[in-house]
Amino acid sequence: MPKPYIPNDKWSQKAAQEGFRARSVYKLIELDLRLHLLRPGMTVLDLGAAPGSWLQYTSKRIGPTGRAIGVDLTAIESIAPNVTLAQLDVTNDEALTSLLASQHIDAIDLMLSDIAPSTSGVKDVDQWRSVELAQSVIAVASRLLKPQGFCVVKVFRGADFDEFLRGIKAQGIWNDPRVMQVQASRDRSREVYVAMKRK
């Protein structure tokens, strides 16, 4: 029996105390500690970035010489001078290309995505939508990441997950995709993160 949803759990309380916009920041912090994702001067693209907690952390880690671009269908409040925000569909490849061109960016060091579909309550449907979104993110990453650049994307486990992983490996451009769980995920969540390095 899954535990009931607690909207004000310890992670939410910690986020409020530390000035972050959402509890999800602790997922990125753990991933960063384990994978050493972020460093000063990087160019980072965060897809599905609202409300902006990942960008808050990223902004500090990449410093004033780094650049972060946050994209979401939902508007995001201003974060820092080294963060550019855009309200658009992350699956709109033409709009993303135009956005990066306007910022004079032709390649990125790190792609982050904590994106999730609008849930329907039907687990199989939601899981498939999550896979579709993750595939869209990875398609962008495969085109924009520099060699040895990292992509980290959230996806829901389910019936389509193994096929999704096989599809990543079959592309032949990623070094050993890793499936990772993080402590800040909710107890009842099926979310995992797939981390992969561009060859």
Backbone as CSV, one residue per row, in Angstrom:
resi,resn,N_x,N_y,N_z,CA_x,CA_y,CA_z,C_x,C_y,C_z
1,MET,0.849,-1.189,0.000,0.000,0.000,0.000,0.895,1.254,0.000
2,PRO,0.770,2.128,-1.006,1.638,3.307,-1.039,1.304,4.282,0.083
3,LYS,2.332,5.022,0.492,2.106,6.029,1.525,1.297,7.184,0.944
4,PRO,0.486,7.838,1.770,-0.292,8.977,1.268,0.609,10.131,0.880
5,TYR,0.145,10.913,-0.081,0.904,12.076,-0.532,0.935,13.127,0.578
6,ILE,2.133,13.592,0.911,2.291,14.630,1.934,2.840,15.866,1.243
7,PRO,1.988,16.897,1.028,2.437,18.053,0.254,3.541,18.851,0.935
8,ASN,3.673,18.715,2.247,4.684,19.499,2.948,5.666,18.568,3.650
9,ASP,6.284,17.684,2.869,7.226,16.723,3.430,8.555,17.407,3.762
10,LYS,9.516,16.617,4.221,10.785,17.207,4.680,11.537,17.912,3.559
11,TRP,11.411,17.395,2.332,12.113,18.014,1.214,11.489,19.372,0.873
12,SER,10.154,19.443,0.924,9.472,20.712,0.671,9.840,21.737,1.725
13,GLN,9.880,21.284,2.969,10.249,22.178,4.069,11.685,22.668,3.916
14,LYS,12.574,21.766,3.551,13.985,22.115,3.350,14.127,23.126,2.213
15,ALA,13.389,22.909,1.111,13.436,23.835,-0.022,12.986,25.231,0.397
16,ALA,11.905,25.296,1.162,11.408,26.595,1.623,12.438,27.293,2.501
17,GLN,13.071,26.535,3.385,14.067,27.103,4.296,15.293,27.613,3.542
18,GLU,15.664,26.924,2.461,16.891,27.260,1.737,16.655,28.160,0.529
19,GLY,15.397,28.574,0.329,15.089,29.536,-0.722,14.950,28.966,-2.116
20,PHE,14.719,27.660,-2.220,14.497,27.051,-3.526,12.998,26.994,-3.834
21,ARG,12.670,27.050,-5.106,11.271,27.136,-5.528,10.527,25.813,-5.463
22,ALA,11.255,24.700,-5.417,10.596,23.388,-5.388,11.522,22.358,-4.763
23,ARG,10.909,21.332,-4.202,11.642,20.234,-3.568,12.503,19.461,-4.561
24,SER,12.149,19.554,-5.838,12.850,18.788,-6.867,14.324,19.161,-6.982
25,VAL,14.714,20.306,-6.434,16.115,20.711,-6.508,17.035,19.666,-5.884
26,TYR,16.535,18.960,-4.869,17.382,17.988,-4.175,17.634,16.750,-5.026
27,LYS,16.807,16.529,-6.025,17.080,15.460,-6.983,18.320,15.824,-7.814
28,LEU,18.350,17.066,-8.288,19.508,17.505,-9.075,20.761,17.557,-8.226
29,ILE,20.641,18.035,-6.995,21.812,18.110,-6.120,22.419,16.721,-5.934
30,GLU,21.563,15.711,-5.701,22.075,14.347,-5.539,22.710,13.835,-6.831
31,LEU,22.058,14.084,-7.964,22.612,13.647,-9.244,23.951,14.324,-9.517
32,ASP,24.046,15.599,-9.173,25.288,16.336,-9.370,26.403,15.776,-8.489
33,LEU,26.082,15.473,-7.247,27.087,14.917,-6.339,27.582,13.555,-6.824
34,ARG,26.676,12.771,-7.381,27.049,11.425,-7.816,27.746,11.407,-9.171
35,LEU,27.365,12.315,-10.050,27.868,12.279,-11.426,28.814,13.427,-11.774
36,HIS,28.937,14.410,-10.882,29.786,15.587,-11.132,29.379,16.276,-12.436
37,LEU,28.108,16.642,-12.502,27.530,17.181,-13.724,27.928,18.625,-14.002
38,LEU,27.910,19.444,-12.956,28.016,20.888,-13.128,29.379,21.423,-12.700
39,ARG,29.861,22.391,-13.477,31.119,23.044,-13.135,31.091,24.475,-13.684
40,PRO,31.936,25.348,-13.173,31.945,26.740,-13.624,32.166,26.868,-15.125
41,GLY,31.452,27.812,-15.733,31.647,28.126,-17.141,30.867,27.284,-18.124
42,MET,30.071,26.348,-17.643,29.320,25.460,-18.541,28.147,26.176,-19.207
43,THR,27.724,25.619,-20.347,26.466,26.008,-20.983,25.483,24.860,-20.782
44,VAL,24.351,25.166,-20.138,23.391,24.140,-19.719,22.010,24.466,-20.290
45,LEU,21.335,23.460,-20.819,19.957,23.602,-21.287,19.060,22.750,-20.404
46,ASP,18.064,23.380,-19.781,17.128,22.709,-18.878,15.745,22.735,-19.525
47,LEU,15.263,21.574,-19.934,13.959,21.466,-20.594,12.897,21.012,-19.594
48,GLY,11.776,21.715,-19.575,10.747,21.449,-18.579,11.169,22.037,-17.247
49,ALA,11.623,23.294,-17.277,12.368,23.876,-16.164,11.516,24.506,-15.060
50,ALA,10.232,24.764,-15.311,9.400,25.424,-14.291,9.267,24.543,-13.046
51,PRO,9.215,25.147,-11.872,9.223,26.590,-11.563,10.614,27.204,-11.479
52,GLY,11.670,26.389,-11.642,12.999,26.963,-11.745,13.990,26.571,-10.672
53,SER,13.662,25.597,-9.835,14.592,25.230,-8.756,15.884,24.621,-9.294
54,TRP,15.789,23.838,-10.369,17.012,23.277,-10.955,17.888,24.399,-11.512
55,LEU,17.255,25.418,-12.086,18.009,26.548,-12.623,18.642,27.372,-11.504
56,GLN,17.964,27.493,-10.374,18.540,28.207,-9.235,19.870,27.560,-8.822
57,TYR,19.842,26.249,-8.688,21.055,25.523,-8.292,22.101,25.582,-9.397
58,THR,21.676,25.353,-10.626,22.591,25.369,-11.769,23.290,26.713,-11.889
59,SER,22.536,27.786,-11.730,23.083,29.133,-11.844,24.262,29.339,-10.898
60,LYS,24.120,28.858,-9.674,25.195,29.014,-8.689,26.400,28.138,-9.040
61,ARG,26.135,26.942,-9.529,27.222,25.998,-9.800,28.049,26.393,-11.035
62,ILE,27.391,26.976,-12.043,28.121,27.332,-13.261,28.766,28.708,-13.150
63,GLY,28.309,29.512,-12.204,28.926,30.803,-11.944,28.672,31.844,-13.020
64,PRO,29.235,33.029,-12.858,28.973,34.140,-13.782,29.503,33.917,-15.195
65,THR,30.461,33.014,-15.353,30.977,32.738,-16.700,30.183,31.645,-17.408
66,GLY,29.279,30.993,-16.703,28.437,29.963,-17.297,27.136,30.540,-17.808
67,ARG,26.408,29.703,-18.574,25.115,30.134,-19.109,24.127,28.990,-18.972
68,ALA,22.928,29.321,-18.521,21.856,28.331,-18.430,20.649,28.857,-19.186
69,ILE,20.009,27.962,-19.916,18.789,28.306,-20.650,17.686,27.402,-20.133
70,GLY,16.607,27.992,-19.645,15.483,27.226,-19.118,14.264,27.376,-20.000
71,VAL,13.662,26.244,-20.350,12.518,26.231,-21.270,11.362,25.480,-20.637
72,ASP,10.164,26.046,-20.742,8.969,25.355,-20.255,7.742,25.987,-20.910
73,LEU,6.649,25.229,-20.961,5.377,25.786,-21.425,4.854,26.828,-20.445
74,THR,5.206,26.661,-19.169,4.801,27.581,-18.115,5.856,28.671,-17.956
75,ALA,5.404,29.890,-17.765,6.337,30.999,-17.557,7.126,30.789,-16.262
76,ILE,8.393,31.165,-16.269,9.281,31.038,-15.107,9.727,32.431,-14.688
77,GLU,9.635,32.706,-13.410,10.083,34.009,-12.906,11.601,34.123,-13.015
78,SER,12.061,35.333,-13.217,13.485,35.618,-13.379,14.314,34.999,-12.260
79,ILE,15.514,34.526,-12.611,16.363,33.814,-11.650,17.686,34.532,-11.405
80,ALA,18.487,34.709,-12.443,19.815,35.305,-12.276,20.308,35.797,-13.639
81,PRO,21.316,36.681,-13.651,21.813,37.210,-14.931,22.347,36.149,-15.880
82,ASN,22.824,35.022,-15.347,23.385,33.988,-16.229,22.349,32.954,-16.662
83,VAL,21.060,33.250,-16.430,19.974,32.336,-16.808,19.032,33.027,-17.795
84,THR,18.866,32.408,-18.962,17.908,32.875,-19.965,16.676,31.982,-19.910
85,LEU,15.481,32.586,-19.932,14.238,31.832,-19.807,13.396,31.994,-21.066
86,ALA,12.712,30.915,-21.453,11.855,30.964,-22.628,10.611,30.113,-22.391
87,GLN,9.474,30.642,-22.797,8.208,29.932,-22.653,7.835,29.350,-24.011
88,LEU,8.122,28.068,-24.179,7.793,27.396,-25.436,7.754,25.882,-25.227
89,ASP,7.271,25.192,-26.231,7.128,23.736,-26.194,8.493,23.091,-26.415
90,VAL,8.923,22.274,-25.454,10.259,21.668,-25.556,10.356,20.682,-26.724
91,THR,9.228,20.232,-27.246,9.262,19.311,-28.382,9.280,20.054,-29.721
92,ASN,9.229,21.395,-29.674,9.254,22.209,-30.891,10.706,22.480,-31.272
93,ASP,11.238,21.631,-32.113,12.660,21.673,-32.453,13.046,22.992,-33.121
94,GLU,12.182,23.488,-33.984,12.468,24.742,-34.692,12.564,25.917,-33.712
95,ALA,11.634,25.949,-32.748,11.634,27.035,-31.761,12.862,26.961,-30.863
96,LEU,13.272,25.752,-30.477,14.475,25.590,-29.658,15.726,26.035,-30.416
97,THR,15.802,25.643,-31.676,16.944,26.030,-32.501,17.028,27.540,-32.624
98,SER,15.879,28.177,-32.838,15.824,29.633,-32.956,16.244,30.310,-31.646
99,LEU,15.786,29.748,-30.520,16.136,30.292,-29.209,17.644,30.266,-28.994
100,LEU,18.255,29.127,-29.237,19.698,29.000,-29.028,20.483,29.895,-29.987
101,ALA,20.004,30.000,-31.212,20.670,30.879,-32.178,20.623,32.327,-31.703
102,SER,19.502,32.729,-31.108,19.369,34.102,-30.606,20.332,34.374,-29.457
103,GLN,20.752,33.312,-28.767,21.715,33.435,-27.671,23.152,33.139,-28.129
104,HIS,23.313,32.949,-29.455,24.625,32.653,-30.055,25.236,31.382,-29.459
105,ILE,24.375,30.380,-29.274,24.804,29.078,-28.747,24.606,28.035,-29.838
106,ASP,25.672,27.332,-30.187,25.546,26.281,-31.203,25.730,24.883,-30.628
107,ALA,26.190,24.796,-29.372,26.341,23.492,-28.718,26.319,23.701,-27.208
108,ILE,25.915,22.674,-26.485,25.800,22.782,-25.036,26.622,21.688,-24.356
109,ASP,26.958,21.946,-23.088,27.751,20.991,-22.312,26.882,19.979,-21.565
110,LEU,25.686,20.408,-21.180,24.844,19.575,-20.331,23.379,19.827,-20.627
111,MET,22.634,18.752,-20.808,21.179,18.822,-20.982,20.525,18.215,-19.750
112,LEU,19.631,18.977,-19.124,18.886,18.501,-17.966,17.407,18.498,-18.292
113,SER,16.682,17.515,-17.771,15.231,17.520,-17.941,14.553,16.750,-16.806
114,ASP,13.775,17.493,-16.046,12.939,16.902,-14.991,11.484,16.911,-15.450
115,ILE,11.299,16.913,-16.745,9.973,17.084,-17.335,9.085,15.869,-17.068
116,ALA,7.801,16.151,-16.883,6.822,15.079,-16.689,5.549,15.448,-17.442
117,PRO,4.828,14.458,-17.942,3.584,14.755,-18.650,2.488,15.173,-17.682
118,SER,1.484,15.849,-18.208,0.273,16.092,-17.411,-0.367,14.733,-17.176
119,THR,-0.496,14.345,-15.915,-0.935,12.984,-15.615,-2.444,12.829,-15.775
120,SER,-2.815,11.653,-16.292,-4.225,11.336,-16.530,-4.807,10.467,-15.422
121,GLY,-3.904,9.861,-14.623,-4.359,8.909,-13.613,-4.317,7.483,-14.113
122,VAL,-4.140,7.306,-15.429,-4.004,5.977,-16.012,-2.504,5.696,-16.143
123,LYS,-1.983,4.790,-15.307,-0.535,4.622,-15.195,0.141,4.312,-16.523
124,ASP,-0.434,3.398,-17.308,0.213,3.017,-18.563,0.265,4.187,-19.543
125,VAL,-0.816,4.972,-19.580,-0.858,6.135,-20.471,0.175,7.173,-20.037
126,ASP,0.214,7.448,-18.734,1.159,8.431,-18.212,2.601,7.994,-18.444
127,GLN,2.844,6.693,-18.279,4.199,6.201,-18.484,4.610,6.336,-19.953
128,TRP,3.703,6.035,-20.860,4.028,6.162,-22.278,4.263,7.623,-22.655
129,ARG,3.462,8.534,-22.100,3.675,9.962,-22.370,5.035,10.412,-21.841
130,SER,5.425,9.884,-20.688,6.731,10.201,-20.115,7.845,9.732,-21.039
131,VAL,7.703,8.533,-21.577,8.695,7.998,-22.517,8.781,8.880,-23.765
132,GLU,7.637,9.293,-24.287,7.625,10.144,-25.480,8.350,11.466,-25.233
133,LEU,8.075,12.070,-24.064,8.755,13.321,-23.719,10.262,13.106,-23.588
134,ALA,10.640,12.027,-22.910,12.058,11.729,-22.732,12.734,11.510,-24.085
135,GLN,12.058,10.844,-25.000,12.614,10.628,-26.337,12.835,11.959,-27.063
136,SER,11.897,12.890,-26.872,12.042,14.214,-27.481,13.246,14.943,-26.917
137,VAL,13.431,14.861,-25.596,14.574,15.503,-24.946,15.881,14.907,-25.460
138,ILE,15.933,13.590,-25.550,17.152,12.914,-26.002,17.457,13.248,-27.460
139,ALA,16.412,13.418,-28.266,16.625,13.815,-29.661,17.287,15.186,-29.733
140,VAL,16.843,16.103,-28.885,17.465,17.428,-28.831,18.912,17.303,-28.356
141,ALA,19.120,16.511,-27.310,20.471,16.325,-26.762,21.413,15.728,-27.798
142,SER,20.934,14.778,-28.576,21.787,14.117,-29.563,22.256,15.105,-30.632
143,ARG,21.462,16.143,-30.841,21.793,17.145,-31.857,22.647,18.284,-31.303
144,LEU,22.432,18.644,-30.044,23.032,19.866,-29.506,24.213,19.651,-28.559
145,LEU,24.322,18.466,-27.964,25.393,18.253,-26.996,26.767,18.196,-27.667
146,LYS,27.737,18.792,-26.993,29.122,18.658,-27.426,29.587,17.210,-27.194
147,PRO,30.609,16.750,-27.872,31.184,15.441,-27.546,31.556,15.385,-26.063
148,GLN,31.243,14.292,-25.425,31.450,14.074,-23.985,30.464,14.865,-23.121
149,GLY,29.497,15.536,-23.741,28.464,16.230,-22.985,27.498,15.232,-22.348
150,PHE,26.883,15.657,-21.247,25.978,14.785,-20.497,24.526,15.149,-20.756
151,CYS,23.667,14.138,-20.751,22.220,14.322,-20.778,21.625,13.556,-19.604
152,VAL,20.774,14.230,-18.823,20.073,13.592,-17.709,18.583,13.876,-17.871
153,VAL,17.800,12.819,-18.005,16.375,12.993,-18.269,15.537,12.091,-17.359
154,LYS,14.437,12.649,-16.881,13.518,11.864,-16.050,12.569,11.068,-16.937
155,VAL,12.248,9.859,-16.477,11.261,9.037,-17.178,10.585,8.134,-16.158
156,PHE,9.324,7.795,-16.418,8.593,6.888,-15.526,8.855,5.444,-15.941
157,ARG,9.146,4.603,-14.960,9.277,3.166,-15.231,7.908,2.574,-15.554
158,GLY,7.914,1.557,-16.407,6.678,0.889,-16.761,6.927,-0.094,-17.888
159,ALA,5.852,-0.495,-18.555,5.937,-1.540,-19.573,6.857,-1.161,-20.735
160,ASP,6.951,0.136,-21.038,7.726,0.578,-22.199,9.168,0.940,-21.856
161,PHE,9.534,0.836,-20.592,10.824,1.372,-20.164,12.008,0.615,-20.767
162,ASP,11.958,-0.709,-20.746,13.081,-1.501,-21.275,13.286,-1.229,-22.760
163,GLU,12.187,-1.115,-23.487,12.286,-0.814,-24.919,12.878,0.587,-25.130
164,PHE,12.487,1.516,-24.276,13.030,2.872,-24.314,14.553,2.846,-24.141
165,LEU,15.034,2.085,-23.158,16.476,1.983,-22.930,17.185,1.335,-24.117
166,ARG,16.578,0.282,-24.657,17.185,-0.378,-25.824,17.300,0.594,-26.990
167,GLY,16.297,1.456,-27.134,16.319,2.450,-28.205,17.462,3.439,-28.052
168,ILE,17.734,3.838,-26.805,18.861,4.744,-26.549,20.169,4.073,-26.953
169,LYS,20.353,2.842,-26.502,21.595,2.121,-26.790,21.768,1.883,-28.284
170,ALA,20.641,1.659,-28.965,20.706,1.371,-30.399,21.147,2.586,-31.220
171,GLN,21.017,3.784,-30.651,21.435,4.983,-31.378,22.943,4.989,-31.633
172,GLY,23.681,4.339,-30.745,25.115,4.223,-30.930,25.917,5.484,-30.654
173,ILE,25.290,6.484,-30.040,26.011,7.746,-29.788,26.181,8.021,-28.290
174,TRP,25.705,7.094,-27.451,25.755,7.298,-26.000,26.624,6.244,-25.330
175,ASN,27.421,6.679,-24.362,28.224,5.754,-23.568,27.432,5.269,-22.359
176,ASP,27.096,4.013,-22.320,26.515,3.341,-21.153,25.485,4.159,-20.371
177,PRO,24.261,4.288,-20.871,23.223,4.977,-20.112,23.027,4.343,-18.729
178,ARG,22.944,5.176,-17.706,22.752,4.712,-16.324,21.362,5.075,-15.858
179,VAL,20.694,4.126,-15.213,19.371,4.368,-14.633,19.568,4.618,-13.135
180,MET,19.086,5.776,-12.678,19.361,6.183,-11.303,18.081,6.598,-10.579
181,GLN,17.983,6.192,-9.328,16.917,6.654,-8.446,17.521,7.639,-7.454
182,VAL,16.709,8.587,-7.007,17.206,9.588,-6.066,16.332,9.619,-4.816
183,GLN,16.925,10.016,-3.710,16.239,9.971,-2.429,15.045,10.915,-2.364
184,ALA,15.106,12.041,-3.066,14.037,13.041,-2.967,12.807,12.690,-3.800
185,SER,12.858,11.611,-4.576,11.648,11.168,-5.278,10.614,10.722,-4.252
186,ARG,9.370,10.964,-4.549,8.309,10.577,-3.620,8.238,9.056,-3.510
187,ASP,7.826,8.587,-2.352,7.802,7.149,-2.085,6.974,6.389,-3.120
188,ARG,5.897,6.991,-3.566,4.999,6.266,-4.492,5.352,6.505,-5.964
189,SER,6.413,7.294,-6.218,6.753,7.657,-7.587,7.466,6.523,-8.321
190,ARG,7.206,6.438,-9.624,7.902,5.470,-10.480,9.007,6.154,-11.296
191,GLU,9.337,7.380,-10.934,10.317,8.115,-11.718,11.736,7.637,-11.454
192,VAL,12.511,7.631,-12.532,13.953,7.406,-12.456,14.597,8.414,-13.390
193,TYR,15.909,8.521,-13.277,16.662,9.401,-14.171,17.615,8.554,-14.992
194,VAL,17.657,8.849,-16.276,18.594,8.184,-17.164,19.697,9.191,-17.494
195,ALA,20.915,8.831,-17.152,22.078,9.701,-17.369,22.974,9.056,-18.415
196,MET,23.387,9.852,-19.388,24.208,9.303,-20.467,25.174,10.356,-20.992
197,LYS,26.327,9.899,-21.453,27.341,10.801,-21.986,27.432,10.626,-23.493
198,ARG,27.469,11.740,-24.186,27.606,11.728,-25.647,29.003,11.276,-26.032
199,LYS,29.083,10.402,-27.013,30.390,9.934,-27.489,31.112,11.039,-28.259
